[in-house]
């Protein structure tokens, strides 16, 4: 609570009154100004992850200005912050199991036994670091939050799973240095200790305006229990998000609600079956809310699809963006 109060005060001091206008609706209005400035009659738009929320918000505000819009790794605008957190906790737990199953097919995998025992070995590592933070080779202390940050960063892309295997092997030998390196990558922390972006703080600022947060202690403790049941490995680390906004200088501007789209241009929504950050169910929900849309699903692991999926999905999106050919609804690649 004290940390977040200090962060809120510094954000307000550094940013000024514009901090009250970094909500998604305001950003969507800015997007339409940009469209007009470059003299485009329609907005052609590819949005990933949070970008799908920005895109669907734009479509609801400016339906007649929508051109070819692809929303990949969809956020469901209708759910609360608590539902969003719970959905992610469950999806990351699922991703850990998928990773462990894949790892155990390799002879070099340091996680022994079946998937359950492999996941338990990861939980035991987290508990060990939670009880006593470890010292990395560069002298920095690695606490459980940093360890878990390193653990979840490679889950965003299954091509990064070998790096997670290396980090876990080192951790099982008592060295958390590689896990810390993964956490640094996830946080945009350079080797010199300086951060190359402010994405963590930006998301905090946006979310405090976009979502009403449950922030009384009893409710947050109850949420922690629910998260730990839904996601035994990671649930605890998804809890207490409400503390971010308790002392935020600006109140939330939005109440979560289904998005409404009345435009004539069909929108393409993309989901990935093993997406840990934006569960595939959210893509189906967004497609339903938009109405005039087509759902394209990739059977794969990791966050978002276009640019790293198979030719079936890549070709479908390319044809839509280049030629305007809308993929058949509920196409699975």
N, C-alpha and C positions, 0 to 999 in steps of 0.2 A: 504494500500500500504506500509506504514511504517512497520507494523507488519510483512508482508510477506518478505520485504527486510531484516529485522533482522533475520527471520527464515532461509532464503536462505544463509545468511552469516554464521550463526552458523552451518547449515548443511554442508556447504563446509568445514568449519574449523574442525568439528568433524569427517567427513567421509573421506576427502581427495579426490584424483583423481578418486577413484572407484565410486564416486557419478555420474560420467558421463557414467557409465556402468551398471546402475540398470534398464535399459529398458527391455521390455518383450522379445525381440529377444535375447538379451544377456542371460537372465534367461533361455530361452528355450535351448540355447546351453549348459549352465551349467547343465541343466536337462539331456541332452544326455551324458555328461561326467559322471554324477552320475550313469546313466544306465550302462555305460561301466565299471565303477569302481566296481560295484557289480556283473558284469559279466552276466547281463541279455541280451539275444539276442534281446528281444523286451521290450518296455516300456508299462507296464500295469498301467493305470493312472485313478484316480478319481479326477476330478477338480470341485470345487464349485465356482460360481460367477466369480471373477477375474481369478480364476483357470481355467475357461473355455477358457478365452482369452490366457492364457499361454499354455493350452493344444492344442488349435487350431493352435496357432503359431508353437508349436512343430511339429504338424502333417504336416504343410506346409513345414517346414524345413527338417524334417527327416521322410518322408512318409513310407519308408521301415522299419523303426524301431518301428512303432506303433503296439502295441499288442491289448489289450482290453482297450478301452478308453471311459469313461463316462464323459460327460460335462453337469453339472447340474446347472441351473440358468445362462443361456447363455448370454454372451456379444456378440454383433454384431460387428465384427472387421471392418466392412465397414463404420460405421457411424462416424461423427465428434464428438469432445468433446461437442459441443453445442447441437447436436442432441441427444447425450447420456443424457445430463443434462435435456433437454426438455422431453425426454421419461420417465425419472425417476420422474420428477415433476408431470407429468400426472398420472403415475402409483401410486405414493404415495397419490395423491388426491383421486384416485379410492379406494385405500386401506382404507383411512379415512372413506369414505362413507360406505364401507363394514363393518368396525368396528362399526360405529354408528348404522347401521341397525341391527347388531347382538346384540349390547348393549341394544337397545331399546326393544328387545324381553324379556329382563329380568326386573322384577319388581324393582330391586335395581339400575337400570341405572339412573345416575344423569342427563342425557341429555333428556330433555322433548320434546314433540311434534313429528313431523315426522323427516326424515333423514335431510332434508334441515335445519330445525330449530336446530337440534342437531349439525350439522356442524357449523352453525352460532354461536352457544354458544362457540364452540372451538375457532373460529376466534375472538370472542369478548375477550376471555381470552388472546389470543396472543396479541391483540391490547392493552389491559390493561397493560400487562407486557412490551410491547414496549414503551408505554408512560411513565411508571414509573417502573423501575426494583423493584422486590419484595425481601424482606429479608427472607431467609429460616431459619428454626429453629436453624441451626448451625451457623448462622450469615452471611453466604455467600449471596451475591447479585445474584439474578437470573434475567438475562436479557432475551430478546425475543429469541435470538439465542440458549441459553441454554434450554429455555422452549421448543422450537421446537425440539431440539435434544432429549429431554426426550420424547416428543410426538411420534417421528418417530421410536425410538428404539424398542418398543414393536410391531410395525407393521411388523417387520421382521419375527415374529412367532405368529400365532393366539393363541397359547397356553399362550402367554404373555398378551393377551387382558384384562384379569381380573385385572392385575397389572396397566394397563392404566386406567381402570375404576376407580380404587382406587385413582390414582394420579389426575385424572380429578375431582373426587368428592371433594378431599381435596382442589384443586385449585379453584373450584367454591365457596369454603368456605374461600378463601383468603390465603391458605397455599400452596406454591410451593415446599415444601421440598421433597415430593415423586417424583415430576417431575424432580427435580434436581438429585435425586438418580438414576432415569432411565437414565438421561443424563450422569451421571458418569459411569454407566454400559456400555453405548454405547461407551464411550471414554476410557474404560479400566482404569478408575481412582479408585484407592483403597481407603478404608476408611481413610487411613493415609495421603491422599492427593498426594500420589505418583502414577505414572502411571505404569501399569504392562506390557505395550507394547508400541511400537512407530508406531503403524499401521497408524495413521493419517499422520504422517510425511513421512512414507514409501510410502504411496499411492501418496502423493504430489510429491515426488521425481520421482516415476515411471511415473506418468501422464505427468509431464513436459517434459519427454523424449519421451513418446509415442504419444503425441498429440500436433499439433500446436494449440495455444490458441489465441482466439480473445481477445485482451487486451486493445484496445484503449477505452477511456472513453465513447465516443458517442455510439459506437457499444455495449458496455456492458450495457449502460442505455436502449438502444433499446431492448436488449435481456431481461432485467428485465421486461419491459412492456409486451413482448410476454409471458414470464413465468407466470406473474401474471394473464394474460388472460387465459392461459391454465390450471393453477393451482391456483385458487383464495386464498386458505388457505395457501399454502406453497411456491408458485412460487417465491416470493420475496427472500426467504431464500436459493433458489438454484442459485440466480444470482451472478455475479461478481467472478465466479471461475477463470476467466482469470487473476485476480490479483495475483494468486498463483505463476505464472511463469514469470511475467514481469522482475523480477530481478534475475531469476534463473541463476546460473553460467554456465549452459550447455544448449545448444540449443536442440530442439526436433530432434529426429533421424528418425522419422517415419511419413509417411502420411497414414491416414486411407484408407484401400482398402479391397475388398473382399478377404477372405482367399482361397487358392487353395490347394486341397489335391488329391494326385494321388496314395495313398496307396491302398493295397488290403484288409486290415483289416477294416471291417465296424465299424464306430464310433456310439455311442448312445448319442443323445442330449436330455436333459430333460428340459421341461418348466413347469411352474406353472401358472395357469390362473390368479390368484390374486397376483402374485409376484410384490411387489412395487419397488424393486431395479433393477431387470432385467426383464422388461416386456416380457410377453410370446411371443410377436411378434418377439423378438430377437432370440428366440430359433428356430422358423421356418425359419428365415433368415439364421442363422448359418448352420442349417441342409441342406438348399438349396445350400449354398456356398461349403460345404464339399463334396457334391455329394454322395460319398459312405458312407451314414449315415442313421440312423433311428431316427425318432422323437417320443418321448414318452412324453405325456402331462398329468399332474395331475390337476384335477379340485379341487383346494384348495386355501387357503390364506397363504401368507407369502413368505419368500425368500428361494428358493431351495426346493427340495422335498425328495430326497432319505435319509432315516433315520428318517423321520417323516410323511411320506405319508401313503396311505392305502396299503393293502397286494397286490393288483393288481400291483401297481408300484414297491413296494419292491421286489416282487417275480420276476418281469420282469428283474430288474437290477441284482438281485442275480444270476439268471440263466445265464445271459450274462457274468457276471464277473467270475462265477465258471465254467460253462460248455461251454461258448462261444455261447450260443443260442441267436441269435439276435432277439429282439422283432419286430413284424411287424411294418412297418413304419406307422406313424400317429395313433398309439395306444393311446387311451384316457382312463385314469383311474379315 
